[in-house]
Amino acid sequence: MHTLEPILTEHPFLKGLNHAYIQLITGCARNVRFEPGQFLFREGEEANEFYIIRHGRVVMEIFTPERTAIPIQTVEEGEIIGWSWLIPPYHWHFDAQAVDMVRAIALDGKCLRNKCEEDHDMGYELLKRFAHIMEQRLQAARLQLLDVYHPHSGVAGPSARALKNKKR
Amino acid sequence: MLPHPFTVERVRRETHDTFTLELKGTNGIGGFSFAPGQFNMLYRFGTGEVPISISGDPERSDTLVHTIRAVGTVTESMERLKKGDIIGVRGPFGRGWPVLEARGCDVLIVAGGIGLAPLRPVMYRLLSRREQYGKIAILYGTRTPSDILYSKELEQWRSRFDLQVRVTVDRGEKDWKGHIGVVTTLIPRASFDPHEAVAMICGPEVMMRFTIRELEKRGVRRSNIHVSMERNMKCGIGFCGHCQYGPTFVCKDGPVFPYEKIEHIFRIREI
């Protein structure tokens, strides 16, 4: 029987992880597929899984009553989406919607949480890998917040700097 | 030092605040050759002079092309130019992108916002001599989908099999199906050999700083990273000192610098 173990072993997120841990993680993994427009998860729902995107794109959105859903980030093939399963109260903070047909590996967060509690070494390994993703996303979000291409952003750049000498 | 009169042949609206001027020489001024990355001082008579990168095809020396963002008195005045109007041109000035040195290498172009304009001549040059280069990737980030510059050309380039074109926006809208996120997030997705890649970056300085960090993470050598700097340029030939950047003048020694050469002053806030 084919399992997801070879795929998970080769994935950059899990690469180099102890084989026994990969086997444990494989036990919590399953293939999933989402049609365009279908939600992987929605804000407020219980966060029980995270996804390794194998094909397609997912847009993360935040809902506001004034502007309905505001897309904030795209996650693509090879990337990971979802870490709310790791942090109490285990609820999603955003919506995640398939832009096109998405194939992914879903990993059962509840199952993994239990395994991490039983084996702290494995928990630490996983947490380190998620911390890396969190750091990357945080950096990207900060840069996004700067609004660097806006002429009035106040950030030095080809156009913003010109504003200082308003003559331009 | 005196501006030559050029006639506006065409004005093209690119985005809500950005436009492109196509200019032809008058008074017998024929061809205008330049290196990708060089700039001209454009003079709107009675208003003022501004440095603007040349954004046209270096192989087409009959037409001078400038893409301009209307952000101040002079550029807003240029936005009102019409076909047949006259504008003063001094140049070309400065050091351009290392397109010759990049032969035989993979080329990674990272542009942010209006920073795509000075890099467009590089694309024209690389594509006209495509066989001389390895993989070519162009990563472009801008504010919103309606701020995307040269969208038709980007689409054409994206349809080629020998080119990677990735576009992202910082702020998407509900009907935008493209990528959302900062331009640095595109770097891990681009296919190139980091040990043999030459990177050319143009955009706001903070964007270039984050881009350099990401390129270094992928293993691109500092000596192969080139950035386009911008300071308040006046004379264009390194005499007036307005654009002094540490021990260099941006108008004469730049605007394109090997990152290695300015690395020691790149992060000094007061410069």
Interface residues (C-beta under 8 A of the other chain):
Chain A: R57 V59 T68 A69 I70 P71 I72 Q73 T74 E76 G78 V99 Q136 Q139 A140 L143 Q144 L146 D147 V148 Y149 H150 P151 S153 V155 A156 G157 P158 S159 A160 R161 A162 L163 K164 N165 K166 K167 R168
Chain B: D17 G48 V50 R69 V71 G72 T73 V74 T75 G112 G113 I114 G115 G141 T142 R143 D147 T168 D170 R171 G172 E173 K174 W176 K177 G178 H179 I180 G181 V182 T184 T185 R189 C202 G203 P204 E205 V206 M207 F210 E230 R231 N232
